[in-house]
Amino acid sequence: MFDFALRDSSFSDREKSLAWWASMRYWFKEKGYILYEYDKDQDGRPTSEFEGMTQFPYAYPVAGPSTNHTSKPPFMSIFHVRTIFAQDLQGRHVVIKPIPNGSEEYKILRFLLENFDWSDSARFSCVIPVLDLLRYEEQWFAIMPRWGENHTAPWYATCSQVLDAIRCYLRGLTFLHEHRIFHRDLDSQNLYVNHFCCIQCLYDNPARHEFRKQGLAKYAIADFNLSIMFDANTNPRDCRLSWKEAYGIYDQPYEVNYAQLDFNPFAYDVAALGIHFCHKFRHLSAEIPLLAPLLGGMITYDVGQRFTASEALAFLDENQQFLTEEQFSASPSMKSDHPDALALSWRDYNMWASLSPQQIARWGRYRETKPNIFMRYVVNWLCCRRWGWALVLHTRQIFRYASSLASRLFGQPSQKLRND
C-alpha cells in the first residue's frame, strides 16, 4: 500500500516513496506501463523515445534546443512523492497517481472516466482526462496523460494567445461547476498545457510557440485531491461551507482572509482563478482592455456580484468583439515591463487606469468592489495576526448567535449555514 502520509518536503520520505515505486515496477509493467527510471538525484527519465503521432488527449512531447540538455536529458522530471511518470506500450507519456479508495478524489475521477469522451479535442472540456483507474489492494491508481506545467512559459507571442489560455481555464472551471465539483486549489501548479519538455528548456522552447500559433495548444485544470463533488441538485449560489474548509491556495479571496464564518465554494473557485489571472495578466489591461472588467468581475469583494464561471466565460466570448485585429495580434508586454504591477498586489493594482471613458462607460458596472476602509485597515490588520484572526472569528460567531436568537424570539428568518 502507498503511504499517503509521505511528504515531498522530507528527503527521507522521498527516498521511501521512490523505493516503494521501484518495488511496483513489475506490477505496472504487467498493466502496460513502464515507469521512468530515476537516478541518485531523484531525476527521472523515460525509458524509450516516442516516435508516433501524438493523439489527443496526450500532450506533445517536444524538447527544446539540444544546447539546453548538456547536463540533463530531454523530458527529465523531478520526482514527487505522490506521482510518478511512465510510458504506455506505445511510448506515450502518462502520470500515475495513487488515490485512496472511497475518497472524494476517487469519486470525481471515476465520474470523469465513466461519463465523458476525452478523445475529441474540439469538444474538450479543459479538464485533464482520466485514462484509467487501476485497483491495487485497498487503493487505486489514476492514469492520466502527462501534460506540461507553467502555461505562461515561454511568454505568449500575441494577445490572442493570452485570451485562448484564459478561455480554456474558464471553460474547465465552468465544466467542473456544472457538475458541482468544487476544485479548491486553483493555482499555477494545477493549471496545465498540452505540451511538455523539461525545466531546462521550459523558457526556450520554440515548439510551444508553434503549437499556440497553429491553435493546437490546449489548457486544462488538474488535481482533485482537495476537491469536493456536491450532489447534482445543489444550488451553486446558495451552497455554503464552513471557514474550516477554506484551504488549498495560498493567496485567498477577500471573504476568507477576513475570517468569515462560511463561504460559497463556487464563488471561491472563481475568485481563486481570477487571482491567478491577476498575478499573470493584470498588467495587460492597457493592451487587452476587457481584462479589467473580466478580472474585476471575478475577484470582486461583493460575492453576490461576482461572476460565476459560466458568466465569466460568456463575458469573455461576448466582449472580444470590442477588440481590434491589431489588439489581438499585438505582442503582449511582460510583467517585468510594468514596475507598478510588480510593486502592487492584485488587491491594490488599478487595472482600469488605462481604459478610455467609452470603455469605462461600457464595462464600469463590472468594476471590482473593494472592502471599505474599516475592513482594509482594521479587520485586515487583525486578521494578519493569529490572535486577531481568532478575535474577528469569535466576534462574528457571537453576532451570528445573537442574530439567530433574535430571529427565534421575534420570528424573523435567519441565515443558515449549509455544509452540503
C-alpha positions in Angstrom: 0.0 0.0 0.0 1.2 3.5 -0.8 1.8 5.6 2.4 -0.3 8.8 1.9 1.5 10.4 4.9 4.7 10.8 3.0 5.7 14.4 2.1 7.8 16.0 -0.6 9.4 18.2 1.9 11.1 15.3 3.7 14.1 13.8 1.9 13.7 10.5 3.8 10.1 10.4 2.8 11.1 10.9 -0.8 13.6 8.0 -0.5 10.9 5.8 1.0 8.4 6.7 -1.7 10.9 6.2 -4.6 11.8 2.8 -3.2 8.1 1.9 -3.0 7.5 2.9 -6.6 10.5 0.9 -7.6 9.0 -2.2 -6.0 5.9 -1.7 -8.1 7.7 -1.5 -11.4 6.9 -5.1 -12.5 3.3 -4.7 -11.4 2.8 -1.7 -13.6 4.7 -3.4 -16.5 2.1 -6.2 -16.4 -0.6 -3.5 -16.7 1.1 -2.0 -19.7 3.0 0.9 -18.1 6.8 1.3 -17.9 7.9 3.6 -15.1 10.5 6.3 -15.7 14.0 5.4 -14.4 15.3 7.6 -11.5 18.9 8.3 -10.7 20.6 9.1 -7.4 19.5 12.7 -7.7 15.9 11.5 -7.9 15.6 12.8 -11.5 13.5 10.7 -13.8 13.8 9.9 -17.5 11.7 7.9 -19.9 13.0 4.5 -20.9 12.2 4.9 -24.7 11.6 7.6 -27.2 8.0 8.2 -28.5 8.1 8.3 -32.3 4.4 8.0 -33.1 1.8 10.6 -34.0 0.5 12.4 -30.9 -3.2 11.9 -30.5 -5.4 13.8 -28.1 -5.7 13.8 -25.1 -1.9 13.0 -25.0 0.4 16.1 -24.9 3.1 16.9 -27.4 6.5 15.7 -26.1 8.8 18.1 -27.9 12.1 19.1 -26.4 13.8 22.5 -26.8 17.3 23.1 -28.3 19.9 20.5 -27.7 22.1 23.1 -26.0 19.7 23.0 -23.1 20.4 19.4 -22.4 24.1 19.3 -21.8 23.6 18.2 -18.2 20.1 16.6 -18.1 18.3 14.6 -20.8 15.2 15.7 -22.6 11.9 15.1 -20.7 13.7 14.7 -17.4 11.3 15.0 -14.5 11.8 15.9 -10.8 10.4 13.2 -8.5 7.4 13.9 -6.4 6.2 11.6 -3.6 2.6 11.2 -4.8 3.0 10.9 -8.5 5.3 9.2 -11.0 5.7 9.4 -14.7 5.6 6.4 -17.0 5.1 5.4 -20.7 2.5 3.0 -22.1 3.3 0.3 -24.6 3.1 2.8 -27.4 5.6 5.0 -25.7 3.1 7.7 -24.8 3.8 9.6 -21.6 1.4 9.3 -18.6 1.4 10.3 -15.0 0.3 7.8 -12.3 -1.2 8.9 -9.0 -2.3 6.7 -6.1 -5.9 7.5 -4.9 -7.4 6.4 -1.6 -10.4 4.1 -2.1 -13.7 5.8 -1.5 -12.2 9.3 -1.3 -13.7 12.4 -2.8 -10.9 12.4 -5.4 -11.7 8.8 -6.4 -15.4 9.7 -6.8 -14.6 12.6 -9.0 -12.1 10.7 -11.2 -14.5 7.8 -11.5 -17.2 10.2 -12.6 -14.9 11.8 -15.2 -13.7 8.4 -16.5 -17.2 6.9 -17.0 -19.2 9.8 -18.2 -17.2 11.6 -20.9 -15.3 11.0 -24.1 -12.0 12.7 -23.9 -10.7 11.9 -27.4 -12.3 14.8 -29.3 -10.2 17.9 -28.9 -12.9 20.1 -30.5 -15.3 19.2 -27.6 -12.6 19.2 -24.9 -13.9 20.4 -21.5 -10.5 21.7 -20.4 -10.0 19.3 -17.5 -7.1 16.8 -17.6 -8.8 13.5 -18.6 -8.6 10.2 -16.7 -7.4 7.3 -19.0 -7.9 4.5 -16.5 -8.3 3.6 -12.8 -6.3 0.5 -11.7 -7.2 -1.3 -8.5 -4.4 -2.3 -6.1 -5.3 -3.7 -2.8 -7.4 -1.0 -0.9 -6.4 1.9 -3.2 -6.5 2.9 -6.8 -4.0 4.3 -9.4 -5.3 7.0 -11.6 -3.7 7.0 -15.1 -3.6 10.4 -16.8 -1.7 11.9 -19.8 1.4 13.8 -18.8 0.9 17.5 -19.7 3.2 20.4 -19.2 3.3 23.0 -16.3 3.9 26.7 -16.3 1.4 27.7 -19.1 2.9 31.2 -19.4 6.4 30.0 -20.4 7.7 30.8 -22.9 5.7 34.1 -22.8 2.8 34.4 -25.2 3.6 35.8 -28.7 0.2 37.5 -29.2 -2.7 38.9 -27.0 -5.0 36.4 -28.8 -2.9 33.6 -27.3 -3.4 35.0 -23.8 -7.1 35.1 -24.3 -7.0 31.5 -25.6 -5.4 30.3 -22.4 -7.9 32.3 -20.2 -10.8 30.9 -22.1 -9.7 27.3 -21.7 -9.3 27.6 -18.0 -12.7 29.3 -17.7 -14.2 26.6 -19.8 -12.7 24.0 -17.5 -14.0 25.7 -14.4 -17.4 26.0 -15.9 -17.4 22.3 -16.7 -16.5 21.5 -13.1 -19.1 23.7 -11.6 -21.8 22.5 -13.9 -21.1 19.1 -12.4 -21.0 20.6 -8.9 -17.3 20.0 -8.4 -15.5 22.5 -6.1 -11.8 22.4 -7.0 -10.5 24.4 -4.0 -6.8 24.5 -5.3 -6.8 26.6 -8.4 -3.2 27.8 -8.6 -0.3 27.6 -11.0 0.7 24.1 -10.1 -2.7 22.7 -11.2 -3.1 24.6 -14.5 -1.6 22.7 -17.4 -0.9 22.9 -21.1 -0.7 20.0 -23.7 3.0 20.3 -24.3 5.8 19.3 -22.1 9.6 19.2 -22.2 11.7 19.7 -19.1 12.7 22.5 -16.9 15.9 23.3 -18.8 14.1 24.2 -21.9 10.8 25.5 -20.5 11.7 29.1 -21.2 13.4 28.5 -24.5 11.2 26.1 -26.5 10.1 27.2 -30.0 7.7 24.2 -30.2 5.2 25.7 -27.7 5.2 28.9 -29.6 4.4 27.0 -32.8 1.6 25.0 -31.1 0.0 28.2 -29.9 0.3 29.8 -33.3 -1.4 26.8 -35.0 -4.2 26.8 -32.5 -3.1 23.4 -31.2 -2.4 24.5 -27.6 -4.9 23.3 -25.1 -5.1 24.3 -21.5 -6.6 22.3 -18.7 -7.3 22.1 -14.9 -6.0 19.1 -12.9 -5.6 17.6 -9.5 -8.7 16.9 -7.4 -7.1 15.7 -4.1 -8.7 18.7 -2.2 -11.9 18.8 -4.3 -15.5 18.1 -3.3 -18.3 16.9 -5.5 -21.6 18.1 -4.3 -25.0 16.5 -5.0 -26.2 17.2 -8.5 -29.2 19.2 -7.1 -27.0 21.6 -5.1 -27.7 25.2 -6.0 -24.3 26.8 -6.6 -25.4 30.2 -5.5 -26.7 29.0 -2.1 -24.1 26.5 -1.3 -22.0 27.3 1.9 -19.1 25.7 3.6 -17.5 26.4 7.0 -14.5 28.6 7.1 -12.5 25.5 8.1 -12.9 24.2 4.6 -11.1 27.2 3.0 -7.7 25.8 2.3 -5.7 24.9 -0.7 -4.4 28.1 -2.4 -2.1 30.5 -0.6 -3.4 33.8 -1.9 -7.1 33.6 -0.9 -10.2 35.7 -1.8 -11.3 38.5 0.4 -14.1 36.6 2.2 -11.7 34.0 3.5 -9.0 36.5 4.6 -11.4 38.4 6.8 -12.4 35.4 8.9 -15.9 35.0 7.6 -17.8 32.1 9.3 -18.6 30.5 6.0 -18.1 30.9 2.2 -19.6 30.0 -1.1 -17.2 27.3 -2.6 -18.1 28.0 -6.2 -17.6 31.8 -5.8 -14.3 30.9 -4.0 -13.1 29.0 -7.1 -13.9 31.8 -9.4 -12.0 34.3 -7.3 -9.1 31.9 -6.9 -8.8 31.6 -10.7 -9.3 35.4 -11.1 -6.4 36.0 -8.6 -4.2 33.7 -10.6 -5.1 35.6 -13.8 -4.3 38.8 -11.9 -0.9 37.6 -11.0 -0.1 36.7 -14.6 -2.1 39.2 -16.7 -3.3 42.2 -14.8 -0.5 44.4 -16.3 -2.1 43.8 -19.8 -5.3 45.7 -19.2 -4.0 48.6 -21.4 -3.3 46.1 -24.2 -6.4 43.9 -23.6 -8.9 46.3 -22.1 -11.6 43.7 -21.5 -9.3 42.1 -18.9 -10.2 44.9 -16.4 -13.9 44.0 -16.3 -13.3 40.3 -16.6 -10.9 40.0 -13.8 -12.7 42.7 -11.8 -15.9 40.6 -12.0 -14.0 37.5 -10.9 -12.3 38.9 -7.8 -14.8 41.5 -6.5 -15.3 41.6 -2.7 -19.1 41.6 -3.3 -19.6 37.9 -3.7 -23.2 38.4 -4.8 -22.0 40.5 -7.8 -19.1 38.1 -8.6 -19.2 36.3 -11.9 -20.0 32.7 -11.9 -17.6 30.6 -14.0 -20.1 30.4 -16.9 -20.8 34.2 -16.7 -17.1 34.9 -16.9 -16.8 32.7 -19.9 -19.8 34.2 -21.6 -18.5 37.7 -20.8 -15.2 36.9 -22.5 -16.8 35.4 -25.6 -19.3 38.3 -26.0 -16.9 41.1 -25.5 -14.0 40.1 -27.7 -15.9 41.9 -30.4 -14.7 45.2 -28.9 -11.1 44.3 -29.6 -9.4 45.2 -32.9 -7.4 42.8 -35.0 -4.3 44.9 -34.1 -5.0 44.3 -30.4 -5.4 40.5 -31.0 -2.2 40.2 -32.9 -0.1 42.6 -30.8 2.7 41.1 -28.7 1.8 41.3 -25.0 4.2 43.1 -22.8 5.8 41.2 -19.9 5.1 41.9 -16.2 8.7 43.0 -15.8 8.0 45.9 -18.0 5.5 47.3 -15.5 7.0 48.4 -12.2 3.7 49.2 -10.7 2.4 45.7 -11.4 5.5 44.3 -9.7 5.2 46.6 -6.7 1.4 46.3 -6.0 -0.6 43.3 -5.1 -3.7 42.2 -7.1 -5.8 43.9 -4.4 -4.2 47.3 -4.9 -3.4 47.4 -8.6 -5.7 49.6 -10.7 -6.5 47.7 -13.9 -8.9 50.5 -15.0 -6.4 53.4 -15.1 -5.6 52.9 -18.8 -9.2 52.4 -20.1 -10.9 55.1 -22.1 -14.1 56.9 -20.9 -16.0 54.9 -23.5 -14.7 51.6 -22.2 -15.4 52.6 -18.6 -18.9 53.5 -19.7 -19.4 50.1 -21.3 -17.8 48.0 -18.6 -17.8 50.1 -15.5 -20.5 48.1 -13.8 -18.1 45.2 -13.6 -15.5 47.2 -11.7 -14.5 45.2 -8.6 -15.9 46.3 -5.3 -13.1 46.6 -2.7 -13.5 46.3 1.1 -14.3 49.5 3.0 -11.7 51.4 4.9 -12.6 49.7 8.2 -12.2 46.2 6.6 -9.0 47.1 4.8 -7.2 48.7 7.7 -8.7 47.4 10.9 -10.1 43.9 10.2 -7.2 43.2 7.8 -4.6 44.2 10.4 -6.3 42.0 12.9 -6.6 39.0 10.5 -2.9 39.2 9.7 -2.2 38.1 13.3 -3.3 34.7 14.7 -4.8 36.2 17.8 -6.6 38.9 15.8 -8.0 36.4 13.3 -9.4 34.4 16.2 -10.9 37.6 17.7 -12.6 38.5 14.5 -13.9 35.0 14.0 -15.3 34.7 17.5 -16.9 38.2 17.2 -18.7 37.1 14.1 -19.8 33.9 15.8 -21.3 36.0 18.7 -23.1 38.3 16.3 -24.5 35.3 14.4 -25.7 33.6 17.5 -27.3 36.8 18.7 -29.0 37.3 15.3 -30.2 33.7 15.4 -31.5 34.1 18.9 -33.3 37.3 18.0 -34.9 35.6 15.0 -36.3 32.8 17.1 -37.6 35.2 19.7 -39.2 37.6 17.2 -40.0 35.3 14.3 -37.5 36.7 11.8 -35.8 34.2 9.5 -32.1 33.8 10.0 -29.4 32.7 7.5 -28.5 29.0 8.0 -25.0 27.6 7.4 -25.2 24.7 4.9 -22.5 22.1 5.0 -23.7 20.2 2.0 
